[in-house]
């Protein structure tokens, strides 16, 4: 994403032909190249190039992505979108907010796909349409390059249709990159900087760890600035060369939340690339610039309607501190679900909740009704009750000791009455990875505000007494959401989470990453870059 957004800024006029060479994707009609827009970032796990050619063994070995024989036989790799990030650019290009969509989310496809499949994981949509297209063309009658161009375009269209159906927002443009593209991007930068912090059990930072699946090898990390964060939990800033940079964003088995956990790493890497391009002279280094453009032309595709030259002019002000990321946490997970002929691990999601969260962040003004008459609130506008009239029960469904008490204390500091503080085992509600918020009569608006800070939507629960809220902390949550630690944040706005994402609320954490709940510093809050963070990056697991 950073390559597509920033590499051309101020320099695109020198490389018009190379820039236009990336626009090999589908045409999306009536989509602007300047002003507000929604961009879908797709990262393919493909071990082939965009012409269907297997990547050379030397590159596959460096990427720890199998070997050419296994790829050619279909034993490793596919065209699944292991990375999906939906980003909204606000007018003027000075602010952006993005949502990572976990690859295992179980969705209903907008129409039947390959072999008549109508339900599957969201990351499989691209692969299903890709293979269906190859079946519909002929290896003897159609040119090789044309077949695979059409296959990729079919994948792009079906993935976009699927994400639009899930989120309820229109996608104006897309940027697509494969494993090789990221590898060469990291190579052009001579590696990337990351900040890794330990989580309970010290996983993700143990320098003896080796993950055979991603190839991450912590013993090979070049650690420095060890003392920078020693008083803040032992986080370390590290320099990763291209092979380990790719392993860093692919790694999941050493992280809390596995696939969901690694979305924070993907987001932090985008933050660094944007910072690098804007602040470290990468765009003034002709060698780096040429390398980036050559990489983009080979391994990056955008839609045919995306005028990157116009877009670059509008994006000059964008920097890492103005980009806010969040991950859409599922309601639950099912391991080994029979699905399309295989037992698969899937995330259970609520489409209505997902759409509310995304639309509130992308279009905050559309969710606030104008007053009716002279200063009178609209009859349909929910009324927020004084916090002192609302009692909040908090139940800890995770493993972080004392978190229910901390959550309750934060809510009391915002003016709410403290209710029950217990472990979730005492509750009838099923514990999910993300926090759940329930409310009784008269507490809907307050509950929505609390839920927004936790990256979810509140739900009515008839069994709750009037003026009562119940917060069930998710199993993957490790901290109180940052917004709930801000004085007055719970009464500031029904769309307070959107305000936090947009950076319109003051920074609340002294850490390089906001002290938000969820997996990897995300989930129930945002991955935020503090103004003084080295390299413009947050610290993640």
Secondary structure, DSSP 4 states (H G I P E B T S, - for coil): -HHHHHTTTTTGGG-HHHHHTT--S---TT--SSSSEEEEEEEE--SB-TTSPBPPHHHHHHTT---HHHHHTTSS--S-EEEEEEEEEPGGGS-EEEEEE-TTBEEE-SS--GGG--EEETTHHHHHHHHHHHHHS-TTTS-HHHHHHHHHHHHHHHHHHHHHHHH-S---EEEEE-HHHHHHHHHHTTSEEEEE---TT-TTT-TT-B-TTT--BGGG-EEEEEEEEGGGTSEEEEEE-HHHHHHHHH--TTSTTTTTTTHHHHHHHHHHHHHHHHHSSGGG-HHHHHHHHHHHHHHEEE-TT--HHHHHHHTTT--GGGEEEEEE--SEEEEEEEETTEEEEEEE--HHHHHHHHHHHH-GGGGSPPPBTTTBPPTTSPPPPPGGG-EEEEEE-SSSTTHHHHHHHHHHHTTPEEEEEEEGGG-SSPP-SS-EEEE-TT-HHHHHHHHHHTTS--EE-TTSPTTEEEEEE-TT--S--GGGGSTTGGGT-TTHHHHHHTT-SPP--SSSS----SGGG-SSS-B---TT-GGG---B-
